[in-house]
Amino acid sequence: MKPEITIAAISDIHVNKYSIQEEFFEQVNEVAEILLIGGDMNDGESKEVENFLQLVSRVTIPMVVIFGNHDVSSNNQENIREVLSQNPLIQVLDGEYFELTVKNKRIGIAGAKGFGGGFSPHRIVGRGETSIRAFLEEEDREVGKLIRALSQMEKANPDYKVVLTHWAAFAETIEGEPLELYPVLGSSRLGDAIHTVRPHLALSGHAHHGSQGIKKARGVISTCNIAYKVNDERMLLFDFFSHDTIELRHADNQANNL
């Protein structure tokens, strides 16, 4: 049975670090309807952004991009967005909602960078020291961005709901990382927000040594770590079927059914 739609996804490609070629992205043209890129394309430097644009220059399907922690390290997000907009197929989401129609099916994507804070019941709490307050205030801002995007998604009510964050929203995607790092890998508050809309799929990256494959978060949400290194440097393909089944394939066509 053929899927109704196929979504390609990858994150943490770090173009200044890994030797990725244009063919890596070009392969999605014949097998997917949309490409999602979950942040950490580069370190926010202009030359690196131009390098990324060159790498995706052969992609002919719509692309959705969010920022990662490395992308914003130069505090240059608006310039990055402006440069990326040179490619009309690229849509940058930073707390926004995007929708497209493919094969008479509406695909809705809510995207935000996210931030850390840890996962309940072992979250960072307390607002005493200035540095801790600043950390938690950034978490507040990013959770707020995601909530705004999710609210738009809920009102739009597309046929398929997909949520894209860089930082992990569910601990299932970072299993394999040291527990001590969990507070700087994601936040269960992101997961709380996502849980309210019950998306078909929630994707994140950031954890380079997290878990591989689709996991069931909170028993109901299909979630997956799409980081480049976690997935053995392979592009991920998510096939959506009419009976609410999602099948994950990597570039070598290995499958993991749900």
PLY file of the C-alpha trace (Angstrom):
ply
format ascii 1.0
element vertex 258
property float x
property float y
property float z
element edge 257
property int vertex1
property int vertex2
end_header
0.00 0.00 0.00
1.30 3.43 -0.92
1.42 6.14 1.75
-0.85 9.15 1.49
2.11 11.46 2.08
5.81 11.15 2.84
7.76 13.67 4.91
11.57 13.79 4.83
13.36 15.13 7.89
16.84 15.74 9.29
18.50 17.97 11.87
21.91 18.79 13.33
23.71 18.68 10.02
26.34 21.26 11.12
27.55 22.16 7.64
30.79 23.58 9.07
31.54 20.22 10.71
30.21 17.37 8.58
31.00 16.65 4.93
27.48 16.61 3.53
27.01 16.90 -0.23
24.12 18.24 -2.33
23.09 14.70 -3.24
22.14 14.06 0.39
19.29 16.56 0.06
18.52 16.04 -3.63
17.46 12.45 -2.91
14.21 13.67 -1.31
12.77 15.05 -4.54
11.36 11.77 -5.81
10.38 10.23 -2.47
8.84 12.96 -0.30
6.37 15.85 -0.48
8.13 18.10 2.04
11.51 18.33 3.76
11.77 19.35 7.42
15.10 20.60 8.79
15.15 20.70 12.57
17.87 23.22 13.33
21.63 23.34 13.86
22.37 23.87 10.22
25.41 25.95 11.18
26.70 28.45 13.76
24.80 31.40 12.36
27.64 32.81 10.29
26.76 34.24 6.88
29.14 32.00 4.92
27.71 28.93 6.63
24.14 29.95 5.79
25.16 30.42 2.16
26.78 26.98 2.27
23.52 25.49 3.52
21.57 27.22 0.74
23.92 25.68 -1.80
23.45 22.22 -0.28
19.65 22.43 -0.67
19.74 24.23 -4.04
18.71 21.08 -5.92
15.72 20.37 -3.68
12.48 20.92 -5.59
9.93 20.27 -2.83
8.85 22.70 -0.08
11.20 22.94 2.91
10.46 23.96 6.49
13.39 25.12 8.63
13.63 25.93 12.34
16.54 27.32 14.33
18.75 25.24 16.61
20.92 26.39 19.49
23.96 26.68 17.20
22.07 28.71 14.61
21.21 31.36 17.19
24.63 31.41 18.85
25.60 34.51 16.85
22.30 36.23 17.75
21.73 36.67 14.04
18.37 35.02 13.51
16.74 37.78 11.47
19.64 37.86 9.04
19.57 34.06 8.74
15.84 34.20 7.97
16.43 36.89 5.35
19.21 34.91 3.66
17.22 31.67 3.69
14.25 33.48 2.12
16.33 33.80 -1.04
15.09 30.29 -1.77
11.31 30.57 -2.30
10.81 26.93 -1.30
12.09 27.56 2.25
9.71 28.48 5.06
11.37 29.44 8.38
9.32 28.81 11.52
10.15 30.43 14.85
6.96 29.97 16.81
4.77 29.94 13.71
2.45 27.58 11.83
2.74 26.57 8.18
0.35 24.54 6.08
0.42 23.05 2.61
-1.89 20.79 0.65
-0.54 17.63 -0.96
-2.68 15.05 -2.74
-5.80 16.73 -1.32
-4.43 16.33 2.23
-3.61 19.34 4.40
-0.30 19.03 6.24
0.10 21.41 9.17
3.48 22.07 10.77
4.07 23.97 14.02
7.71 24.84 14.58
9.88 26.42 17.27
13.43 26.07 18.55
12.47 25.16 22.09
14.86 25.18 25.03
16.00 23.20 28.05
14.84 22.89 31.62
14.68 19.15 32.10
11.90 16.61 32.31
9.39 16.18 35.10
9.76 15.31 37.89
13.44 16.26 37.59
13.13 19.76 36.17
15.16 22.84 37.00
13.05 24.90 39.38
13.54 28.02 41.46
14.20 31.57 40.39
16.76 32.74 42.91
20.05 33.42 41.13
20.12 35.73 38.14
21.64 33.09 35.86
18.96 30.53 36.76
16.23 33.12 36.20
17.66 33.91 32.76
17.71 30.21 31.84
14.11 29.67 32.91
12.95 32.88 31.25
14.36 31.62 27.94
12.45 28.37 28.48
9.31 30.45 29.10
9.81 32.38 25.86
10.33 29.29 23.73
7.42 27.40 25.28
5.28 30.47 24.59
6.36 30.50 20.95
5.45 26.85 20.57
2.08 27.33 22.24
1.24 30.13 19.78
2.11 27.91 16.82
0.15 24.99 18.26
-2.87 27.23 18.83
-2.86 28.14 15.15
-2.56 24.47 14.25
-5.48 23.54 16.46
-7.70 26.21 14.89
-6.68 25.16 11.36
-7.29 21.45 12.11
-5.30 20.02 9.16
-5.50 16.38 8.11
-1.99 15.71 9.42
-0.45 17.55 12.36
3.34 17.64 12.69
5.34 19.46 15.37
9.00 20.33 14.85
11.32 21.47 17.65
15.09 21.44 17.96
15.31 20.82 21.69
13.65 17.60 22.83
10.05 17.73 23.97
9.99 14.12 25.17
12.65 12.23 27.10
12.12 9.18 24.88
14.07 10.87 22.07
17.20 11.50 24.17
17.55 8.12 25.85
21.19 7.10 25.59
22.45 10.50 26.64
23.80 10.90 30.22
20.99 11.73 32.64
23.04 14.67 33.89
22.60 16.33 30.47
18.82 16.05 30.29
18.20 19.63 31.55
20.24 21.03 28.65
18.74 18.70 26.03
15.07 19.56 26.32
12.04 20.41 28.39
8.94 18.45 29.31
7.06 21.76 29.18
7.42 21.56 25.39
5.92 18.09 25.59
3.06 19.36 27.78
2.19 21.92 25.10
2.43 19.37 22.28
0.29 16.88 24.19
-2.66 19.28 24.12
-3.01 19.03 20.32
-2.19 15.31 19.97
-0.20 15.62 16.72
0.39 12.69 14.41
4.13 13.19 14.75
6.50 15.25 16.92
10.10 15.58 15.73
13.19 16.95 17.48
16.97 16.74 17.37
19.74 18.30 19.48
20.74 15.04 21.22
23.48 13.57 19.03
23.58 10.38 21.10
19.88 9.93 21.73
17.54 7.19 20.61
16.81 6.00 17.09
13.39 5.19 15.67
9.82 6.22 16.39
8.86 6.15 20.07
5.49 6.48 21.76
5.61 9.42 24.16
3.01 9.49 26.93
1.46 6.46 25.28
-0.15 8.43 22.44
2.33 10.66 20.59
4.66 9.32 17.91
7.99 11.08 18.35
11.42 10.70 16.82
14.95 12.08 17.12
15.94 13.26 13.64
19.56 14.23 14.42
22.02 13.38 11.65
24.46 11.42 13.82
21.77 9.52 15.73
20.45 8.21 12.42
23.81 7.02 11.12
24.06 10.03 8.79
20.94 9.00 6.86
17.92 11.00 5.73
14.67 10.02 7.46
11.43 9.40 5.55
8.09 9.23 7.36
5.28 7.55 5.41
1.75 8.47 6.54
-1.02 5.98 5.82
-4.80 6.46 5.91
-5.18 4.05 8.83
-3.13 6.34 11.10
0.02 4.28 10.75
3.39 5.98 10.32
6.28 4.03 8.85
9.83 5.29 9.23
12.36 4.59 6.52
15.96 5.67 6.33
17.84 6.24 3.10
18.81 2.57 3.03
15.08 1.67 3.08
15.11 -0.08 6.43
11.65 0.24 7.98
10.20 0.61 11.47
6.40 0.28 11.48
3.99 1.70 14.01
0 1
1 2
2 3
3 4
4 5
5 6
6 7
7 8
8 9
9 10
10 11
11 12
12 13
13 14
14 15
15 16
16 17
17 18
18 19
19 20
20 21
21 22
22 23
23 24
24 25
25 26
26 27
27 28
28 29
29 30
30 31
31 32
32 33
33 34
34 35
35 36
36 37
37 38
38 39
39 40
40 41
41 42
42 43
43 44
44 45
45 46
46 47
47 48
48 49
49 50
50 51
51 52
52 53
53 54
54 55
55 56
56 57
57 58
58 59
59 60
60 61
61 62
62 63
63 64
64 65
65 66
66 67
67 68
68 69
69 70
70 71
71 72
72 73
73 74
74 75
75 76
76 77
77 78
78 79
79 80
80 81
81 82
82 83
83 84
84 85
85 86
86 87
87 88
88 89
89 90
90 91
91 92
92 93
93 94
94 95
95 96
96 97
97 98
98 99
99 100
100 101
101 102
102 103
103 104
104 105
105 106
106 107
107 108
108 109
109 110
110 111
111 112
112 113
113 114
114 115
115 116
116 117
117 118
118 119
119 120
120 121
121 122
122 123
123 124
124 125
125 126
126 127
127 128
128 129
129 130
130 131
131 132
132 133
133 134
134 135
135 136
136 137
137 138
138 139
139 140
140 141
141 142
142 143
143 144
144 145
145 146
146 147
147 148
148 149
149 150
150 151
151 152
152 153
153 154
154 155
155 156
156 157
157 158
158 159
159 160
160 161
161 162
162 163
163 164
164 165
165 166
166 167
167 168
168 169
169 170
170 171
171 172
172 173
173 174
174 175
175 176
176 177
177 178
178 179
179 180
180 181
181 182
182 183
183 184
184 185
185 186
186 187
187 188
188 189
189 190
190 191
191 192
192 193
193 194
194 195
195 196
196 197
197 198
198 199
199 200
200 201
201 202
202 203
203 204
204 205
205 206
206 207
207 208
208 209
209 210
210 211
211 212
212 213
213 214
214 215
215 216
216 217
217 218
218 219
219 220
220 221
221 222
222 223
223 224
224 225
225 226
226 227
227 228
228 229
229 230
230 231
231 232
232 233
233 234
234 235
235 236
236 237
237 238
238 239
239 240
240 241
241 242
242 243
243 244
244 245
245 246
246 247
247 248
248 249
249 250
250 251
251 252
252 253
253 254
254 255
255 256
256 257
